[in-house]
Amino acid sequence: MMALSEIFSQFCSKVVVLLALLLIQLMLLTKKLRSDTRPITTTQYLKLLERKNPTTCFTKRLRQEDAECRCAYLNSKKGKRSGT
């Protein structure tokens, strides 16, 4: 009889946890459905990312313009001090 009551107790606790999780999921779903803001698309996200953190395309012209900076960076990585 003791084993049966223990099994029933474990079953009840599992049911309570399951119902709590379902209630949380239901609350999140209703909050999402009531929200007036629409999620942004991938294109909108990428444009926002580019606006916040602009990038430059690597070209041969850029390689020639930044040669001095690149040399100073390499020298500083090797432990040498740059002239600045």
Chimera marker file (.cmm) of the C-alpha trace (Angstrom):
<marker_set name="trace">
<marker id="1" x="0.000" y="0.000" z="0.000" r="1" g="1" b="0" radius="0.5"/>
<marker id="2" x="2.912" y="2.307" z="0.775" r="1" g="1" b="0" radius="0.5"/>
<marker id="3" x="4.371" y="1.852" z="-2.723" r="1" g="1" b="0" radius="0.5"/>
<marker id="4" x="1.047" y="2.682" z="-4.342" r="1" g="1" b="0" radius="0.5"/>
<marker id="5" x="0.708" y="5.958" z="-2.429" r="1" g="1" b="0" radius="0.5"/>
<marker id="6" x="4.308" y="6.860" z="-3.296" r="1" g="1" b="0" radius="0.5"/>
<marker id="7" x="3.667" y="6.249" z="-6.996" r="1" g="1" b="0" radius="0.5"/>
<marker id="8" x="0.485" y="8.321" z="-6.821" r="1" g="1" b="0" radius="0.5"/>
<marker id="9" x="2.372" y="11.138" z="-5.090" r="1" g="1" b="0" radius="0.5"/>
<marker id="10" x="5.067" y="11.174" z="-7.782" r="1" g="1" b="0" radius="0.5"/>
<marker id="11" x="2.401" y="11.132" z="-10.490" r="1" g="1" b="0" radius="0.5"/>
<marker id="12" x="0.607" y="14.096" z="-8.930" r="1" g="1" b="0" radius="0.5"/>
<marker id="13" x="3.803" y="16.123" z="-8.654" r="1" g="1" b="0" radius="0.5"/>
<marker id="14" x="4.622" y="15.435" z="-12.312" r="1" g="1" b="0" radius="0.5"/>
<marker id="15" x="1.120" y="16.490" z="-13.341" r="1" g="1" b="0" radius="0.5"/>
<marker id="16" x="1.447" y="19.729" z="-11.367" r="1" g="1" b="0" radius="0.5"/>
<marker id="17" x="4.769" y="20.533" z="-13.057" r="1" g="1" b="0" radius="0.5"/>
<marker id="18" x="3.309" y="19.743" z="-16.477" r="1" g="1" b="0" radius="0.5"/>
<marker id="19" x="0.307" y="21.981" z="-15.872" r="1" g="1" b="0" radius="0.5"/>
<marker id="20" x="2.555" y="24.799" z="-14.697" r="1" g="1" b="0" radius="0.5"/>
<marker id="21" x="4.643" y="24.536" z="-17.874" r="1" g="1" b="0" radius="0.5"/>
<marker id="22" x="1.519" y="24.517" z="-20.028" r="1" g="1" b="0" radius="0.5"/>
<marker id="23" x="0.215" y="27.586" z="-18.223" r="1" g="1" b="0" radius="0.5"/>
<marker id="24" x="3.475" y="29.443" z="-18.818" r="1" g="1" b="0" radius="0.5"/>
<marker id="25" x="3.415" y="28.496" z="-22.503" r="1" g="1" b="0" radius="0.5"/>
<marker id="26" x="-0.174" y="29.687" z="-22.789" r="1" g="1" b="0" radius="0.5"/>
<marker id="27" x="0.691" y="33.015" z="-21.156" r="1" g="1" b="0" radius="0.5"/>
<marker id="28" x="3.625" y="33.532" z="-23.532" r="1" g="1" b="0" radius="0.5"/>
<marker id="29" x="1.479" y="32.666" z="-26.538" r="1" g="1" b="0" radius="0.5"/>
<marker id="30" x="-1.266" y="35.117" z="-25.580" r="1" g="1" b="0" radius="0.5"/>
<marker id="31" x="1.326" y="37.843" z="-24.974" r="1" g="1" b="0" radius="0.5"/>
<marker id="32" x="2.835" y="37.219" z="-28.404" r="1" g="1" b="0" radius="0.5"/>
<marker id="33" x="-0.566" y="37.270" z="-30.111" r="1" g="1" b="0" radius="0.5"/>
<marker id="34" x="-1.585" y="40.528" z="-28.411" r="1" g="1" b="0" radius="0.5"/>
<marker id="35" x="1.668" y="42.268" z="-29.332" r="1" g="1" b="0" radius="0.5"/>
<marker id="36" x="1.264" y="45.137" z="-31.803" r="1" g="1" b="0" radius="0.5"/>
<marker id="37" x="4.859" y="45.055" z="-33.008" r="1" g="1" b="0" radius="0.5"/>
<marker id="38" x="5.669" y="42.729" z="-35.843" r="1" g="1" b="0" radius="0.5"/>
<marker id="39" x="8.955" y="40.848" z="-35.890" r="1" g="1" b="0" radius="0.5"/>
<marker id="40" x="11.530" y="42.231" z="-38.295" r="1" g="1" b="0" radius="0.5"/>
<marker id="41" x="12.543" y="40.365" z="-41.422" r="1" g="1" b="0" radius="0.5"/>
<marker id="42" x="16.037" y="39.137" z="-42.175" r="1" g="1" b="0" radius="0.5"/>
<marker id="43" x="16.543" y="41.944" z="-44.689" r="1" g="1" b="0" radius="0.5"/>
<marker id="44" x="15.532" y="44.567" z="-42.134" r="1" g="1" b="0" radius="0.5"/>
<marker id="45" x="17.858" y="43.020" z="-39.561" r="1" g="1" b="0" radius="0.5"/>
<marker id="46" x="20.807" y="43.009" z="-41.950" r="1" g="1" b="0" radius="0.5"/>
<marker id="47" x="20.188" y="46.661" z="-42.881" r="1" g="1" b="0" radius="0.5"/>
<marker id="48" x="20.046" y="47.581" z="-39.196" r="1" g="1" b="0" radius="0.5"/>
<marker id="49" x="23.257" y="45.669" z="-38.555" r="1" g="1" b="0" radius="0.5"/>
<marker id="50" x="25.002" y="47.414" z="-41.459" r="1" g="1" b="0" radius="0.5"/>
<marker id="51" x="23.826" y="50.818" z="-40.224" r="1" g="1" b="0" radius="0.5"/>
<marker id="52" x="25.038" y="50.172" z="-36.668" r="1" g="1" b="0" radius="0.5"/>
<marker id="53" x="28.307" y="48.476" z="-37.664" r="1" g="1" b="0" radius="0.5"/>
<marker id="54" x="29.334" y="49.512" z="-41.191" r="1" g="1" b="0" radius="0.5"/>
<marker id="55" x="31.780" y="47.335" z="-43.081" r="1" g="1" b="0" radius="0.5"/>
<marker id="56" x="34.054" y="48.016" z="-46.037" r="1" g="1" b="0" radius="0.5"/>
<marker id="57" x="34.792" y="45.743" z="-48.945" r="1" g="1" b="0" radius="0.5"/>
<marker id="58" x="38.430" y="44.737" z="-49.332" r="1" g="1" b="0" radius="0.5"/>
<marker id="59" x="39.953" y="45.934" z="-52.616" r="1" g="1" b="0" radius="0.5"/>
<marker id="60" x="43.456" y="46.320" z="-54.041" r="1" g="1" b="0" radius="0.5"/>
<marker id="61" x="43.145" y="50.100" z="-53.582" r="1" g="1" b="0" radius="0.5"/>
<marker id="62" x="42.443" y="49.673" z="-49.883" r="1" g="1" b="0" radius="0.5"/>
<marker id="63" x="45.362" y="47.296" z="-49.561" r="1" g="1" b="0" radius="0.5"/>
<marker id="64" x="47.731" y="49.925" z="-50.974" r="1" g="1" b="0" radius="0.5"/>
<marker id="65" x="46.274" y="52.776" z="-48.865" r="1" g="1" b="0" radius="0.5"/>
<marker id="66" x="46.504" y="50.909" z="-45.563" r="1" g="1" b="0" radius="0.5"/>
<marker id="67" x="49.948" y="49.365" z="-46.087" r="1" g="1" b="0" radius="0.5"/>
<marker id="68" x="51.546" y="51.634" z="-43.483" r="1" g="1" b="0" radius="0.5"/>
<marker id="69" x="48.957" y="50.849" z="-40.843" r="1" g="1" b="0" radius="0.5"/>
<marker id="70" x="49.242" y="47.147" z="-41.537" r="1" g="1" b="0" radius="0.5"/>
<marker id="71" x="53.033" y="47.267" z="-41.139" r="1" g="1" b="0" radius="0.5"/>
<marker id="72" x="52.748" y="49.122" z="-37.849" r="1" g="1" b="0" radius="0.5"/>
<marker id="73" x="50.247" y="46.541" z="-36.635" r="1" g="1" b="0" radius="0.5"/>
<marker id="74" x="52.492" y="43.639" z="-37.625" r="1" g="1" b="0" radius="0.5"/>
<marker id="75" x="55.505" y="45.258" z="-35.948" r="1" g="1" b="0" radius="0.5"/>
<marker id="76" x="53.538" y="45.781" z="-32.749" r="1" g="1" b="0" radius="0.5"/>
<marker id="77" x="52.444" y="42.142" z="-32.789" r="1" g="1" b="0" radius="0.5"/>
<marker id="78" x="56.079" y="41.021" z="-33.014" r="1" g="1" b="0" radius="0.5"/>
<marker id="79" x="56.996" y="43.145" z="-30.007" r="1" g="1" b="0" radius="0.5"/>
<marker id="80" x="58.533" y="46.076" z="-31.853" r="1" g="1" b="0" radius="0.5"/>
<marker id="81" x="57.323" y="49.572" z="-31.058" r="1" g="1" b="0" radius="0.5"/>
<marker id="82" x="55.937" y="51.680" z="-33.865" r="1" g="1" b="0" radius="0.5"/>
<marker id="83" x="57.155" y="55.248" z="-34.497" r="1" g="1" b="0" radius="0.5"/>
<marker id="84" x="53.973" y="56.903" z="-33.212" r="1" g="1" b="0" radius="0.5"/>
<link id1="1" id2="2" r="1" g="1" b="0" radius="0.2"/>
<link id1="2" id2="3" r="1" g="1" b="0" radius="0.2"/>
<link id1="3" id2="4" r="1" g="1" b="0" radius="0.2"/>
<link id1="4" id2="5" r="1" g="1" b="0" radius="0.2"/>
<link id1="5" id2="6" r="1" g="1" b="0" radius="0.2"/>
<link id1="6" id2="7" r="1" g="1" b="0" radius="0.2"/>
<link id1="7" id2="8" r="1" g="1" b="0" radius="0.2"/>
<link id1="8" id2="9" r="1" g="1" b="0" radius="0.2"/>
<link id1="9" id2="10" r="1" g="1" b="0" radius="0.2"/>
<link id1="10" id2="11" r="1" g="1" b="0" radius="0.2"/>
<link id1="11" id2="12" r="1" g="1" b="0" radius="0.2"/>
<link id1="12" id2="13" r="1" g="1" b="0" radius="0.2"/>
<link id1="13" id2="14" r="1" g="1" b="0" radius="0.2"/>
<link id1="14" id2="15" r="1" g="1" b="0" radius="0.2"/>
<link id1="15" id2="16" r="1" g="1" b="0" radius="0.2"/>
<link id1="16" id2="17" r="1" g="1" b="0" radius="0.2"/>
<link id1="17" id2="18" r="1" g="1" b="0" radius="0.2"/>
<link id1="18" id2="19" r="1" g="1" b="0" radius="0.2"/>
<link id1="19" id2="20" r="1" g="1" b="0" radius="0.2"/>
<link id1="20" id2="21" r="1" g="1" b="0" radius="0.2"/>
<link id1="21" id2="22" r="1" g="1" b="0" radius="0.2"/>
<link id1="22" id2="23" r="1" g="1" b="0" radius="0.2"/>
<link id1="23" id2="24" r="1" g="1" b="0" radius="0.2"/>
<link id1="24" id2="25" r="1" g="1" b="0" radius="0.2"/>
<link id1="25" id2="26" r="1" g="1" b="0" radius="0.2"/>
<link id1="26" id2="27" r="1" g="1" b="0" radius="0.2"/>
<link id1="27" id2="28" r="1" g="1" b="0" radius="0.2"/>
<link id1="28" id2="29" r="1" g="1" b="0" radius="0.2"/>
<link id1="29" id2="30" r="1" g="1" b="0" radius="0.2"/>
<link id1="30" id2="31" r="1" g="1" b="0" radius="0.2"/>
<link id1="31" id2="32" r="1" g="1" b="0" radius="0.2"/>
<link id1="32" id2="33" r="1" g="1" b="0" radius="0.2"/>
<link id1="33" id2="34" r="1" g="1" b="0" radius="0.2"/>
<link id1="34" id2="35" r="1" g="1" b="0" radius="0.2"/>
<link id1="35" id2="36" r="1" g="1" b="0" radius="0.2"/>
<link id1="36" id2="37" r="1" g="1" b="0" radius="0.2"/>
<link id1="37" id2="38" r="1" g="1" b="0" radius="0.2"/>
<link id1="38" id2="39" r="1" g="1" b="0" radius="0.2"/>
<link id1="39" id2="40" r="1" g="1" b="0" radius="0.2"/>
<link id1="40" id2="41" r="1" g="1" b="0" radius="0.2"/>
<link id1="41" id2="42" r="1" g="1" b="0" radius="0.2"/>
<link id1="42" id2="43" r="1" g="1" b="0" radius="0.2"/>
<link id1="43" id2="44" r="1" g="1" b="0" radius="0.2"/>
<link id1="44" id2="45" r="1" g="1" b="0" radius="0.2"/>
<link id1="45" id2="46" r="1" g="1" b="0" radius="0.2"/>
<link id1="46" id2="47" r="1" g="1" b="0" radius="0.2"/>
<link id1="47" id2="48" r="1" g="1" b="0" radius="0.2"/>
<link id1="48" id2="49" r="1" g="1" b="0" radius="0.2"/>
<link id1="49" id2="50" r="1" g="1" b="0" radius="0.2"/>
<link id1="50" id2="51" r="1" g="1" b="0" radius="0.2"/>
<link id1="51" id2="52" r="1" g="1" b="0" radius="0.2"/>
<link id1="52" id2="53" r="1" g="1" b="0" radius="0.2"/>
<link id1="53" id2="54" r="1" g="1" b="0" radius="0.2"/>
<link id1="54" id2="55" r="1" g="1" b="0" radius="0.2"/>
<link id1="55" id2="56" r="1" g="1" b="0" radius="0.2"/>
<link id1="56" id2="57" r="1" g="1" b="0" radius="0.2"/>
<link id1="57" id2="58" r="1" g="1" b="0" radius="0.2"/>
<link id1="58" id2="59" r="1" g="1" b="0" radius="0.2"/>
<link id1="59" id2="60" r="1" g="1" b="0" radius="0.2"/>
<link id1="60" id2="61" r="1" g="1" b="0" radius="0.2"/>
<link id1="61" id2="62" r="1" g="1" b="0" radius="0.2"/>
<link id1="62" id2="63" r="1" g="1" b="0" radius="0.2"/>
<link id1="63" id2="64" r="1" g="1" b="0" radius="0.2"/>
<link id1="64" id2="65" r="1" g="1" b="0" radius="0.2"/>
<link id1="65" id2="66" r="1" g="1" b="0" radius="0.2"/>
<link id1="66" id2="67" r="1" g="1" b="0" radius="0.2"/>
<link id1="67" id2="68" r="1" g="1" b="0" radius="0.2"/>
<link id1="68" id2="69" r="1" g="1" b="0" radius="0.2"/>
<link id1="69" id2="70" r="1" g="1" b="0" radius="0.2"/>
<link id1="70" id2="71" r="1" g="1" b="0" radius="0.2"/>
<link id1="71" id2="72" r="1" g="1" b="0" radius="0.2"/>
<link id1="72" id2="73" r="1" g="1" b="0" radius="0.2"/>
<link id1="73" id2="74" r="1" g="1" b="0" radius="0.2"/>
<link id1="74" id2="75" r="1" g="1" b="0" radius="0.2"/>
<link id1="75" id2="76" r="1" g="1" b="0" radius="0.2"/>
<link id1="76" id2="77" r="1" g="1" b="0" radius="0.2"/>
<link id1="77" id2="78" r="1" g="1" b="0" radius="0.2"/>
<link id1="78" id2="79" r="1" g="1" b="0" radius="0.2"/>
<link id1="79" id2="80" r="1" g="1" b="0" radius="0.2"/>
<link id1="80" id2="81" r="1" g="1" b="0" radius="0.2"/>
<link id1="81" id2="82" r="1" g="1" b="0" radius="0.2"/>
<link id1="82" id2="83" r="1" g="1" b="0" radius="0.2"/>
<link id1="83" id2="84" r="1" g="1" b="0" radius="0.2"/>
</marker_set>
